[in-house]
Amino acid sequence: MVGAKRVLVYRLGSLGDHLVALPSYRLVRRAFPQAEVRLLTNVPVSAKAPGAAAVLGGAGLVQGYLRYIVGTRSVVELARLWWQIARFRPDVVVYLAASRGVGAAKRDASFFRLCGVRQMVGVPLSEAMQQNWYGEATGESCAGNLEPEAARLARNIAELGDAKLDDPANWDLQLSEAEHAAAARAIGDLAADAISVSVGTKVQAKDWGKENWRALLAAMAAKYPGRVLLLAGATEESAASEFAADGWRENGGGSVVNLCGKLTPRESAAALERAVLFVGHDSGPMHLAAAVGTPVVAIFAARNIPRQWFPFGDQHRVAYHQVDCAGCGLETCIEQKKKCLMSITVEEVMRLIDEVMEGKNAAR
């Protein structure tokens, strides 16, 4: 792989998927400093799920994108994808895709070989590479050994070097002056000690509910009066955000700045960087806040295993209830009525918020 001139990185997903891969992207850049790096990724599925380019932007990690529609069975589309890869002629493929089983990984590897690729890094051809833990895990014995997705990705490409997950520099989005300026214009002069909140999610099973959010913002305003509230999210989430913010307005909260749909994801990151705290679902904005170093309180459904998608870093706090159906992976939960998520109370989340805020005050 030494002297590789063209590197293709394979990673699908939207905002959060690419944010948790930032240290791995940086490792690839360090391992192949002279290579042209392109990212093979998906066409964005919706405005609420921005793709890789909206995240990586001007970070200098990739020089181009190859895109396709996930799940396509069209012979024409697959032939077009083959031609895109074959024409690029990558010397190496670095595999950073999500776990979809060993069989799917083998099929992917066969397709890349068909495209002329001879060297691959990180293809998860074993269960150990597929899972977010090391070795065997039964019952509760693996509870302390579960990995964040960022760590699994880094482990799978460790032959390239150490991704240094604990180094904040490896999470740096390299936000530009223009992106910071756009955030400043949107917020104005109101952001002193602001608290940022994102109530939206594109997945029903992750939605804590607008009434819970309204009650939480009422409690936050009463406990921390006069502060500015920054609402982050997509355009479609603006109305739900305003509904929740009424609880803030009615209980002593300060000015409300609704940024939903008004900034790009990278400009939103610049805005979130100005806040002393971020509170939200398991979502892209949550990972944006964590990437720029803002302490996070996150409200998680148990559809994924513990820690897999938690914000990376010790300064964050997570509300997560382990239930008998944990790890279901459901996007819509009807039968169990989201019991993992809806059993999380406003009081429980407030305790986590107080813990973070008291820690920040102590640090000051």
Secondary structure, 3 states (H helix, E strand, C coil): CCCCCEEEEECCCCHHHHHCCHHHHHHHHHHCCCCEEEEEEECCCECCECCHHHHHCCCCCCCEEEEECCCCCCHHHHHHHHHHHHHHCCCEEEECCCCCCHHHHHHHHHHHHHCCCCEEECCCCCHHHHCCCCCCCCHHHHHHHCCCHHHHHHHHCHHHCCCCCCCHHHHCCCCCHHHHHHHHHHHCCCCCCCEEEECCCCCHHHCCCHHHHHHHHHHHHHHCCCCCEEECCCHHHHHHHHHHHHHHHCCCCCCEEECCCCCCHHHHHHHHCCCCEEEEECCHHHHHHHHCCCCEEEECCCCCCCCCCCCCCCCCEEECCCCCCCCCCCCCCCCCCCHHHHCCCHHHHHHHHHHHHHHHHHHC
